[in-house]
Amino acid sequence: LFEKWGLSSDESNAVIDCLSDWVDADDLTHLNGAERNYYEAQGHPEYPRNASYQSVEEMALVRGMDVVAKKKPDWRNFFTLWSDGQLDVNEAPAELIEVVCGVTPEQAEAVVQLRNGPDAQPDTEDDFYFKDFGQFRSAIGMIEKDFQNIAPLLSLKSAIQRVESTVIVGNHRRTIILVNRRNVNPPQYLAWLEP
């Protein structure tokens, strides 16, 4: 994903190592990573946390994420702390379908266009939803053998749901985002965000 956004392979590997060093429990630095000694030299002895990320905003503190932000200012829209670990093929943006499935940008965009239905707008009555992986595999034009390699990375309906609502009254605008787990009854509330 980082390379798709314009980072070199070396830059991408360095960011990945630094993201990993931030959450791992030790002070051993990955090949291109950053542990406590790096952050102390930068005036931040409290980093890395060596624990799970508390927010996507915390990821911005990781060495190398400034390079990501220069190439992709909206990078935060592609990360979440709440996930079942699989890509929901009925919700994922074209960029993620391309990267996870290893298909061309045109193949990934064709999937999104199919999902959006005849009116070409997401979240409307004419949307198409993949009911099985055979439909999705056909839509991306992948043979069964190759698809089996990526199938464990995919889902037809994520257990995590993000609901975004924007209210506009006069000149005032407020957006809230609710994140919940929908595979339990009642749904389990995970987060309330106000970007």
Secondary structure, 3 states (H helix, E strand, C coil): CCCCCCCCHHHHHHHHHHHHHHHCCCCCCCCCCCCHHHHHHCCCCCCCCCCCCCCHHHHCCCCCHHHHHHHCCCHHHHCCCCCCCCEECCCCCHHHHHHHHCCCHHHHHHHHHHHHCCCCCCCCCCCCCCCCHHHHHHHHCCCHHHHHHHHHHEECCCCEEEEEEEEEECCEEEEEEEEEECCCCCCEEEEEECC
